[in-house]
């Protein structure tokens, strides 16, 4: 388990992390969200022992980071921002180097290298200099070194940065499989990553914790949660939709021509809306219930801090 209590980090007069406290248990995939400069990467660096906090306590596996950093780091896998690596090495040389540092030897080393290269699909670039690789492949090399020693805790800073949609899907599946017996913390600014991968979301801004619950709880905070979105084949008089029981407000999105009906108290208004459309023979291209717009919630939460 990871336990963080009253964590603070100051750089001169600037407070990057301000009194953070939380716990993470095995099986948790935590999405660590925040705008640029929120303190995400600074917190990651403190969790991995690469940066000492100004105050507060970090305990991992009931060991104090301040006293047992080296012992803790043996059980951590870390993908830092930018995925730094030795650019003149090939991925195979670099992963061999990391395996040696991690103390892997003999058949165990050979098997872990083969497994990890297969997991992140590096076969096609194994013997090319890392400097010559695309951003996506560099990211995958960084992910490979993080999981090479089969760590109990994975701390990943922007793990899908630079990957195309297919690669993102593959890495997200990999993270979900790895999380079955590990703790995984992902720092990301991609909101879809949270709903796609994580079972817990934390939002920080100005170094402070603003939210810590499930992605579903975060979606429920959206004004659009359980709202009904419609797009008409041919626009007609739709004023009656706003008068339906349970409908609190109606909005027409000018850029898309979509009509959004907002429910009172997040109640289910789909049956009454569907019945109204059918009774009047309205021509509708699409009709669906929204799950909540995370970008809407994120902006609202973080804007309040920056103001």
HUNORSUL-V918226 format. One line per field, one symbol per residue. phi: phi as a letter, one per 20 degrees, with the letter a starting at -180 (. if undefined). burial: b if it has 24 or more other ideal C-beta (glycine too) atoms within 12 Angstrom, else e. A space follows every 50 residues. Layout:
# HUNORSUL-V918226
phi = ???
burial = ???
This chain:
# HUNORSUL-V918226
phi = .dcdclfcbddmeeeeccmecaccdgnfdeeddrfgnfoffffgfffene ceffaocccclmdegfdcgfffffdddcdffnlfbffeeegfffffffff ffnfblffffffffffgfgdldgfcgddgggeefgfffffffffffdgel fecdccelfdfneegffggffffffffffgcceccdebdeffffffcedb cddcbmmdfdbbafgffffffffefmfddccefcfcfdgfffeffneebc cdeffdmedddeeflleedggffffffffemfedfbbbefeodffffgff fffffff
burial = ebbbeebbbeeeeeebbbbbbbebeeebbbbbbbbeebbbbbbbbbbbbb bebbebbbbbbebebeeebeebbbbbbbbbbebebeeebbbbebbbebbe ebebeeeebeebbeebbebbbbeebbeeebeebeebbbbbbbbbbbbbbb bbbbbbbbbbbbbeeebbebbbebbeebbeebbbbbbbbbbbbbbbbbbb bbbbbbbbbbbbeebeebbbbbbbbbbbbbebeeeeebeebeebebbeeb beeeeeebbbbbbeeeeebbeebeebbeeeebebeebebbebbbbebbee bbeebee
